[in-house]
């Protein structure tokens, strides 16, 4: 593997910029008391939307000094009537709802301060959403005659995503509900001038048995970023969120993968640059051959050099056959094996066959040659009964 290919793979292991923007709220929010919100990640400017059910949403701009480094802290008076449900939605430079929406919160009775801090100013316009919210069925928004078009209906799913429905049609707008049954949704309306038309109650989608309108793009109760959490107390708000912990874990794992890949490429490069270390070295082994010039003993042959192993071929005698004597057991050994009862039943037969073979080879008569002579050299003393025909040569 070439080194440049290894470094080309490194971006595959580098995580994208982690902006796990999520927020936490103090536990048991009380009406007219301070509401504390903390968050991790994101990019300023930040905004906080407080959406009470059947009331006018409150859109707050968070000061830039509330965000330092990667953490933010913001506190404001909760202007929601006691025993009313509400949702919190945070946004940053990425767009509306980029920080997610909280679960359904309830403003309990105030502990300190005023008991009537909520204000209900007159709304520039209103709208109606009176039809049943049923999966894959029509849902009608109407009664928004005073709104400046285009008009946006913003759906807030507790602990999940936010989505926007926009229309240029006056009078009414029909929406095919592509949200799964059992999901809670709160709707608020904003016209072209940024005016708010109030909000609905928190509605629940009803099952219809029809899922033809559902797709992977359908809004869900699972937020794209981390679901906002509720801290048990304000002191816990500074603790790391699950999304931040997940980002740290991903970063550590990615760093380990990068280091491992770089080490692998470096080792491969060193091996390819030093072929002597990478090539296998054959250790020379001594071997034996039969010495026909001595007394029949075995002689150890060593390599000529420790650096250059060399194998010397076995030399055979120039005349005759190789002496098979080293492969024949001495007579005393053969007799002892034949009498100790430990030999194989067929050992005697095999030994006899071997001896007979060797004996036949040793008792072969010397080679005999037949000499042919030319016709003019044939003796006249040959018997009349035997006539030897001389060979015919092409030169005659």
Helices and strands as residue ranges (DSSP letters): H 3-9, G 10-13, E 22-26, E 34-40, E 46-52, E 58-62, G 64-66, E 67-68, E 71-77, E 84-92, E 95-101, E 105-107, E 138-142, E 151-156, E 162-167, E 172-176, E 184-190, E 196-199, E 203-204, E 229-231, G 234-238, H 242-273, H 275-278, E 287-290, E 298-301, G 324-327, H 331-339, H 347-362, G 375-377
